[in-house]
Amino acid sequence: MSEALVGFGDLFAVSASAPATRRGSHPRPTVAVLTAAAAPQPAAAAVALALAAACGTRSALTACVAGAPPSGLLHLPASVAAAARLRRDDLPARACGRLVWLASDRDAAPADGEGAGGDPAGAETDAARAGREPAGGDPGGADADAAESLGAALVRAARKCGLPAVIGIGGARSDQLDRALVCYDGVVVVLPAAAATPLAAATLESLALLGLPAAAMPAPRRLDAAAALAGLRAPRAAVVAVVALSVREGLR
């Protein structure tokens, strides 16, 4: 196995004991983005932007289990209003472009505008840092609990705001994580550039056993990742992945 594929097999690992039932769909779709060997923030942001476009909303919610939300200088009215509403309900949210980021319990989320300091270089540093941060530890333990807790908060936020939502999860799959995944309307798997087609197909098939629509996409390239983290534009690969999910309940 090449170095590019190291960790990708962790997305495939799942036992037959994982449940195959799902909770009812949400007013807007909620999607999980899985990354094995890369930080989840760029891909989660990319899919969230693509989901907002597919749903016809001006904004979307996103959160990642590992790593603090990025900060940016551009705050659009729709995302600022949604973030303010969530903060009034004691949910740690911040606007960044067209996205509203929800922080996990272990990641502080300053109010909009904090941390940027009016310096574009600062925003670029945050975006670059988010793209390089480790994906996190093994979700079979504490990280799986964090994924479940953050996912529940994200679903509540999505219902409050009427927005589509995406959670980014880095690391290996496990039975516990798969039990959390069945609460979502779909899953996007982020593949290494050199991922073999049979291995990718096997991963998507294993997710299909959970009764979940699943799609694959490559990790966003540097410029696409920067644009997504700034909440500006979804790369084409993310748009294709969202179309492939066919989450019909939220795409009316």
Contacts in CASP RR format, 6 or more apart in sequence:
PFRMAT RR
TARGET T0000
AUTHOR 0000-0000-0000
METHOD contacts of the structure
MODEL  1
MSEALVGFGDLFAVSASAPATRRGSHPRPTVAVLTAAAAPQPAAAAVALA
LAAACGTRSALTACVAGAPPSGLLHLPASVAAAARLRRDDLPARACGRLV
WLASDRDAAPADGEGAGGDPAGAETDAARAGREPAGGDPGGADADAAESL
GAALVRAARKCGLPAVIGIGGARSDQLDRALVCYDGVVVVLPAAAATPLA
AATLESLALLGLPAAAMPAPRRLDAAAALAGLRAPRAAVVAVVALSVREG
LR
2 194 0 8 1.000
4 192 0 8 1.000
4 193 0 8 1.000
4 194 0 8 1.000
4 195 0 8 1.000
5 192 0 8 1.000
5 194 0 8 1.000
5 195 0 8 1.000
5 196 0 8 1.000
5 199 0 8 1.000
6 37 0 8 1.000
7 36 0 8 1.000
7 37 0 8 1.000
7 171 0 8 1.000
7 172 0 8 1.000
8 36 0 8 1.000
8 37 0 8 1.000
8 191 0 8 1.000
8 192 0 8 1.000
8 195 0 8 1.000
8 199 0 8 1.000
8 203 0 8 1.000
9 36 0 8 1.000
9 199 0 8 1.000
9 203 0 8 1.000
10 36 0 8 1.000
10 171 0 8 1.000
10 172 0 8 1.000
10 173 0 8 1.000
11 34 0 8 1.000
11 36 0 8 1.000
11 172 0 8 1.000
11 173 0 8 1.000
11 189 0 8 1.000
11 203 0 8 1.000
12 173 0 8 1.000
12 199 0 8 1.000
12 202 0 8 1.000
12 203 0 8 1.000
12 206 0 8 1.000
13 172 0 8 1.000
13 173 0 8 1.000
13 174 0 8 1.000
14 173 0 8 1.000
14 174 0 8 1.000
14 175 0 8 1.000
14 178 0 8 1.000
14 206 0 8 1.000
14 209 0 8 1.000
15 175 0 8 1.000
16 209 0 8 1.000
17 175 0 8 1.000
18 175 0 8 1.000
18 178 0 8 1.000
18 179 0 8 1.000
18 182 0 8 1.000
18 209 0 8 1.000
18 210 0 8 1.000
19 178 0 8 1.000
19 179 0 8 1.000
19 182 0 8 1.000
19 210 0 8 1.000
20 182 0 8 1.000
20 209 0 8 1.000
20 210 0 8 1.000
20 211 0 8 1.000
21 182 0 8 1.000
22 182 0 8 1.000
22 183 0 8 1.000
22 210 0 8 1.000
22 211 0 8 1.000
22 212 0 8 1.000
23 182 0 8 1.000
23 183 0 8 1.000
25 185 0 8 1.000
25 247 0 8 1.000
25 249 0 8 1.000
25 250 0 8 1.000
26 155 0 8 1.000
26 158 0 8 1.000
26 159 0 8 1.000
26 185 0 8 1.000
26 249 0 8 1.000
26 250 0 8 1.000
27 158 0 8 1.000
27 159 0 8 1.000
27 162 0 8 1.000
27 250 0 8 1.000
28 55 0 8 1.000
28 57 0 8 1.000
28 158 0 8 1.000
28 162 0 8 1.000
28 163 0 8 1.000
28 164 0 8 1.000
28 165 0 8 1.000
28 250 0 8 1.000
29 51 0 8 1.000
29 55 0 8 1.000
29 164 0 8 1.000
29 165 0 8 1.000
29 185 0 8 1.000
29 186 0 8 1.000
29 245 0 8 1.000
29 247 0 8 1.000
29 249 0 8 1.000
29 250 0 8 1.000
29 251 0 8 1.000
30 154 0 8 1.000
30 155 0 8 1.000
30 158 0 8 1.000
30 164 0 8 1.000
30 165 0 8 1.000
30 166 0 8 1.000
30 167 0 8 1.000
30 183 0 8 1.000
30 184 0 8 1.000
30 185 0 8 1.000
30 186 0 8 1.000
31 47 0 8 1.000
31 51 0 8 1.000
31 164 0 8 1.000
31 165 0 8 1.000
31 166 0 8 1.000
31 167 0 8 1.000
31 184 0 8 1.000
31 185 0 8 1.000
31 186 0 8 1.000
31 187 0 8 1.000
31 188 0 8 1.000
31 242 0 8 1.000
31 245 0 8 1.000
31 247 0 8 1.000
32 166 0 8 1.000
32 167 0 8 1.000
32 168 0 8 1.000
32 169 0 8 1.000
32 181 0 8 1.000
32 184 0 8 1.000
32 186 0 8 1.000
32 187 0 8 1.000
32 188 0 8 1.000
33 40 0 8 1.000
33 43 0 8 1.000
33 44 0 8 1.000
33 47 0 8 1.000
33 166 0 8 1.000
33 167 0 8 1.000
33 168 0 8 1.000
33 169 0 8 1.000
33 187 0 8 1.000
33 188 0 8 1.000
33 189 0 8 1.000
33 190 0 8 1.000
34 40 0 8 1.000
34 168 0 8 1.000
34 169 0 8 1.000
34 170 0 8 1.000
34 171 0 8 1.000
34 173 0 8 1.000
34 187 0 8 1.000
34 188 0 8 1.000
34 189 0 8 1.000
34 190 0 8 1.000
35 43 0 8 1.000
35 135 0 8 1.000
35 168 0 8 1.000
35 169 0 8 1.000
35 170 0 8 1.000
35 171 0 8 1.000
35 190 0 8 1.000
35 219 0 8 1.000
36 135 0 8 1.000
36 170 0 8 1.000
36 171 0 8 1.000
36 172 0 8 1.000
36 190 0 8 1.000
36 192 0 8 1.000
37 135 0 8 1.000
37 192 0 8 1.000
38 131 0 8 1.000
38 135 0 8 1.000
38 170 0 8 1.000
38 190 0 8 1.000
38 219 0 8 1.000
39 64 0 8 1.000
39 66 0 8 1.000
39 67 0 8 1.000
39 130 0 8 1.000
39 131 0 8 1.000
39 132 0 8 1.000
39 133 0 8 1.000
39 134 0 8 1.000
39 135 0 8 1.000
39 170 0 8 1.000
40 64 0 8 1.000
40 65 0 8 1.000
40 66 0 8 1.000
40 135 0 8 1.000
40 168 0 8 1.000
40 169 0 8 1.000
40 170 0 8 1.000
40 190 0 8 1.000
41 64 0 8 1.000
41 67 0 8 1.000
41 69 0 8 1.000
41 70 0 8 1.000
41 130 0 8 1.000
41 131 0 8 1.000
41 133 0 8 1.000
41 168 0 8 1.000
41 229 0 8 1.000
42 130 0 8 1.000
42 131 0 8 1.000
42 219 0 8 1.000
42 220 0 8 1.000
42 224 0 8 1.000
42 225 0 8 1.000
42 228 0 8 1.000
42 229 0 8 1.000
43 168 0 8 1.000
43 188 0 8 1.000
43 190 0 8 1.000
43 217 0 8 1.000
43 219 0 8 1.000
43 220 0 8 1.000
43 228 0 8 1.000
43 238 0 8 1.000
44 62 0 8 1.000
44 63 0 8 1.000
44 64 0 8 1.000
44 166 0 8 1.000
44 167 0 8 1.000
44 168 0 8 1.000
45 62 0 8 1.000
45 70 0 8 1.000
45 99 0 8 1.000
45 166 0 8 1.000
45 228 0 8 1.000
45 229 0 8 1.000
45 231 0 8 1.000
46 217 0 8 1.000
46 220 0 8 1.000
46 224 0 8 1.000
46 225 0 8 1.000
46 228 0 8 1.000
46 234 0 8 1.000
46 235 0 8 1.000
46 237 0 8 1.000
46 238 0 8 1.000
47 166 0 8 1.000
47 188 0 8 1.000
47 217 0 8 1.000
47 234 0 8 1.000
47 238 0 8 1.000
47 241 0 8 1.000
47 242 0 8 1.000
48 60 0 8 1.000
48 61 0 8 1.000
48 62 0 8 1.000
48 99 0 8 1.000
48 164 0 8 1.000
48 165 0 8 1.000
48 166 0 8 1.000
49 60 0 8 1.000
49 98 0 8 1.000
49 99 0 8 1.000
49 228 0 8 1.000
49 231 0 8 1.000
49 232 0 8 1.000
49 233 0 8 1.000
49 234 0 8 1.000
49 238 0 8 1.000
50 234 0 8 1.000
50 238 0 8 1.000
50 239 0 8 1.000
50 241 0 8 1.000
50 242 0 8 1.000
51 60 0 8 1.000
51 164 0 8 1.000
51 166 0 8 1.000
51 242 0 8 1.000
52 58 0 8 1.000
52 59 0 8 1.000
52 60 0 8 1.000
52 98 0 8 1.000
52 163 0 8 1.000
52 164 0 8 1.000
53 234 0 8 1.000
53 239 0 8 1.000
54 164 0 8 1.000
54 239 0 8 1.000
54 242 0 8 1.000
54 243 0 8 1.000
54 251 0 8 1.000
55 164 0 8 1.000
55 250 0 8 1.000
55 251 0 8 1.000
57 78 0 8 1.000
57 162 0 8 1.000
57 163 0 8 1.000
57 164 0 8 1.000
58 76 0 8 1.000
58 78 0 8 1.000
58 79 0 8 1.000
58 98 0 8 1.000
59 76 0 8 1.000
59 78 0 8 1.000
59 79 0 8 1.000
59 82 0 8 1.000
59 95 0 8 1.000
59 98 0 8 1.000
59 99 0 8 1.000
59 100 0 8 1.000
59 161 0 8 1.000
59 163 0 8 1.000
60 98 0 8 1.000
60 99 0 8 1.000
60 100 0 8 1.000
60 163 0 8 1.000
60 164 0 8 1.000
60 165 0 8 1.000
60 166 0 8 1.000
61 82 0 8 1.000
61 93 0 8 1.000
61 99 0 8 1.000
61 100 0 8 1.000
61 101 0 8 1.000
61 102 0 8 1.000
61 154 0 8 1.000
61 157 0 8 1.000
61 158 0 8 1.000
61 161 0 8 1.000
61 163 0 8 1.000
61 164 0 8 1.000
61 165 0 8 1.000
61 166 0 8 1.000
62 99 0 8 1.000
62 100 0 8 1.000
62 101 0 8 1.000
62 102 0 8 1.000
62 165 0 8 1.000
62 166 0 8 1.000
62 167 0 8 1.000
62 168 0 8 1.000
63 69 0 8 1.000
63 101 0 8 1.000
63 102 0 8 1.000
63 103 0 8 1.000
63 104 0 8 1.000
63 150 0 8 1.000
63 151 0 8 1.000
63 153 0 8 1.000
63 154 0 8 1.000
63 165 0 8 1.000
63 166 0 8 1.000
63 167 0 8 1.000
63 168 0 8 1.000
64 104 0 8 1.000
64 167 0 8 1.000
64 168 0 8 1.000
64 169 0 8 1.000
64 170 0 8 1.000
65 104 0 8 1.000
65 136 0 8 1.000
65 139 0 8 1.000
65 143 0 8 1.000
65 146 0 8 1.000
65 147 0 8 1.000
65 150 0 8 1.000
65 167 0 8 1.000
65 168 0 8 1.000
65 169 0 8 1.000
65 170 0 8 1.000
66 133 0 8 1.000
66 134 0 8 1.000
66 135 0 8 1.000
66 136 0 8 1.000
66 137 0 8 1.000
66 143 0 8 1.000
66 170 0 8 1.000
67 104 0 8 1.000
67 107 0 8 1.000
67 130 0 8 1.000
67 133 0 8 1.000
68 103 0 8 1.000
68 107 0 8 1.000
68 108 0 8 1.000
68 109 0 8 1.000
68 130 0 8 1.000
69 94 0 8 1.000
69 96 0 8 1.000
69 101 0 8 1.000
69 102 0 8 1.000
69 103 0 8 1.000
69 107 0 8 1.000
69 109 0 8 1.000
69 130 0 8 1.000
70 96 0 8 1.000
70 101 0 8 1.000
70 123 0 8 1.000
70 126 0 8 1.000
70 127 0 8 1.000
70 129 0 8 1.000
70 130 0 8 1.000
70 229 0 8 1.000
70 230 0 8 1.000
71 94 0 8 1.000
71 96 0 8 1.000
71 110 0 8 1.000
71 113 0 8 1.000
71 114 0 8 1.000
71 115 0 8 1.000
71 116 0 8 1.000
71 122 0 8 1.000
71 123 0 8 1.000
71 126 0 8 1.000
72 96 0 8 1.000
72 97 0 8 1.000
72 113 0 8 1.000
72 116 0 8 1.000
72 123 0 8 1.000
72 126 0 8 1.000
72 127 0 8 1.000
72 230 0 8 1.000
73 113 0 8 1.000
73 116 0 8 1.000
73 118 0 8 1.000
73 120 0 8 1.000
73 123 0 8 1.000
74 96 0 8 1.000
74 97 0 8 1.000
74 230 0 8 1.000
74 231 0 8 1.000
74 232 0 8 1.000
75 95 0 8 1.000
75 96 0 8 1.000
75 97 0 8 1.000
75 112 0 8 1.000
75 113 0 8 1.000
76 95 0 8 1.000
76 97 0 8 1.000
76 98 0 8 1.000
78 98 0 8 1.000
79 95 0 8 1.000
79 96 0 8 1.000
79 97 0 8 1.000
79 98 0 8 1.000
79 99 0 8 1.000
79 100 0 8 1.000
80 95 0 8 1.000
80 112 0 8 1.000
82 93 0 8 1.000
82 95 0 8 1.000
82 100 0 8 1.000
82 161 0 8 1.000
82 163 0 8 1.000
83 93 0 8 1.000
83 94 0 8 1.000
83 95 0 8 1.000
83 100 0 8 1.000
83 112 0 8 1.000
84 112 0 8 1.000
85 160 0 8 1.000
85 161 0 8 1.000
86 93 0 8 1.000
86 100 0 8 1.000
86 102 0 8 1.000
86 157 0 8 1.000
86 160 0 8 1.000
86 161 0 8 1.000
87 93 0 8 1.000
87 111 0 8 1.000
89 160 0 8 1.000
91 102 0 8 1.000
91 153 0 8 1.000
91 156 0 8 1.000
91 157 0 8 1.000
92 102 0 8 1.000
92 103 0 8 1.000
92 108 0 8 1.000
92 109 0 8 1.000
93 100 0 8 1.000
93 101 0 8 1.000
93 102 0 8 1.000
93 103 0 8 1.000
93 109 0 8 1.000
93 157 0 8 1.000
94 100 0 8 1.000
94 101 0 8 1.000
94 103 0 8 1.000
94 109 0 8 1.000
94 110 0 8 1.000
94 111 0 8 1.000
94 112 0 8 1.000
94 113 0 8 1.000
95 101 0 8 1.000
95 112 0 8 1.000
96 229 0 8 1.000
96 230 0 8 1.000
96 231 0 8 1.000
97 230 0 8 1.000
97 231 0 8 1.000
97 232 0 8 1.000
98 231 0 8 1.000
98 232 0 8 1.000
99 231 0 8 1.000
100 157 0 8 1.000
100 161 0 8 1.000
100 163 0 8 1.000
101 109 0 8 1.000
102 109 0 8 1.000
102 150 0 8 1.000
102 153 0 8 1.000
102 154 0 8 1.000
102 157 0 8 1.000
103 109 0 8 1.000
104 146 0 8 1.000
104 149 0 8 1.000
104 150 0 8 1.000
105 146 0 8 1.000
105 149 0 8 1.000
105 150 0 8 1.000
106 146 0 8 1.000
115 122 0 8 1.000
115 126 0 8 1.000
116 122 0 8 1.000
116 123 0 8 1.000
116 126 0 8 1.000
123 230 0 8 1.000
124 226 0 8 1.000
126 229 0 8 1.000
127 225 0 8 1.000
127 226 0 8 1.000
127 229 0 8 1.000
127 230 0 8 1.000
128 226 0 8 1.000
130 229 0 8 1.000
131 225 0 8 1.000
131 229 0 8 1.000
135 170 0 8 1.000
135 171 0 8 1.000
136 143 0 8 1.000
136 170 0 8 1.000
136 171 0 8 1.000
137 143 0 8 1.000
137 170 0 8 1.000
137 171 0 8 1.000
138 171 0 8 1.000
138 172 0 8 1.000
138 174 0 8 1.000
139 147 0 8 1.000
139 169 0 8 1.000
139 170 0 8 1.000
139 171 0 8 1.000
139 172 0 8 1.000
139 173 0 8 1.000
139 174 0 8 1.000
139 176 0 8 1.000
139 177 0 8 1.000
140 172 0 8 1.000
140 174 0 8 1.000
140 176 0 8 1.000
140 177 0 8 1.000
141 174 0 8 1.000
141 176 0 8 1.000
143 170 0 8 1.000
143 171 0 8 1.000
144 174 0 8 1.000
144 176 0 8 1.000
144 177 0 8 1.000
144 180 0 8 1.000
145 176 0 8 1.000
147 167 0 8 1.000
147 169 0 8 1.000
147 177 0 8 1.000
147 180 0 8 1.000
148 176 0 8 1.000
148 180 0 8 1.000
150 167 0 8 1.000
151 167 0 8 1.000
151 180 0 8 1.000
151 183 0 8 1.000
154 165 0 8 1.000
154 167 0 8 1.000
155 165 0 8 1.000
155 183 0 8 1.000
157 163 0 8 1.000
157 165 0 8 1.000
158 164 0 8 1.000
158 165 0 8 1.000
164 250 0 8 1.000
167 184 0 8 1.000
169 177 0 8 1.000
178 210 0 8 1.000
181 187 0 8 1.000
181 207 0 8 1.000
181 210 0 8 1.000
181 212 0 8 1.000
182 210 0 8 1.000
182 211 0 8 1.000
182 212 0 8 1.000
184 212 0 8 1.000
185 212 0 8 1.000
185 213 0 8 1.000
185 245 0 8 1.000
185 247 0 8 1.000
185 249 0 8 1.000
185 250 0 8 1.000
186 212 0 8 1.000
186 213 0 8 1.000
186 214 0 8 1.000
186 245 0 8 1.000
186 247 0 8 1.000
187 207 0 8 1.000
187 212 0 8 1.000
187 213 0 8 1.000
187 214 0 8 1.000
187 215 0 8 1.000
188 214 0 8 1.000
188 215 0 8 1.000
188 216 0 8 1.000
188 217 0 8 1.000
188 238 0 8 1.000
188 241 0 8 1.000
188 242 0 8 1.000
188 245 0 8 1.000
189 200 0 8 1.000
189 203 0 8 1.000
189 204 0 8 1.000
189 207 0 8 1.000
189 214 0 8 1.000
189 215 0 8 1.000
189 216 0 8 1.000
189 217 0 8 1.000
190 216 0 8 1.000
190 217 0 8 1.000
190 218 0 8 1.000
190 219 0 8 1.000
191 200 0 8 1.000
191 216 0 8 1.000
191 217 0 8 1.000
191 218 0 8 1.000
191 219 0 8 1.000
192 219 0 8 1.000
193 218 0 8 1.000
193 219 0 8 1.000
195 216 0 8 1.000
200 216 0 8 1.000
203 216 0 8 1.000
204 214 0 8 1.000
204 215 0 8 1.000
204 216 0 8 1.000
207 214 0 8 1.000
208 214 0 8 1.000
213 244 0 8 1.000
213 245 0 8 1.000
213 246 0 8 1.000
213 247 0 8 1.000
214 245 0 8 1.000
215 240 0 8 1.000
215 241 0 8 1.000
215 242 0 8 1.000
215 244 0 8 1.000
215 245 0 8 1.000
216 241 0 8 1.000
217 237 0 8 1.000
217 238 0 8 1.000
217 240 0 8 1.000
217 241 0 8 1.000
218 237 0 8 1.000
219 225 0 8 1.000
220 228 0 8 1.000
220 235 0 8 1.000
220 237 0 8 1.000
220 238 0 8 1.000
221 235 0 8 1.000
224 233 0 8 1.000
224 235 0 8 1.000
224 237 0 8 1.000
227 233 0 8 1.000
227 235 0 8 1.000
228 234 0 8 1.000
228 235 0 8 1.000
228 238 0 8 1.000
END
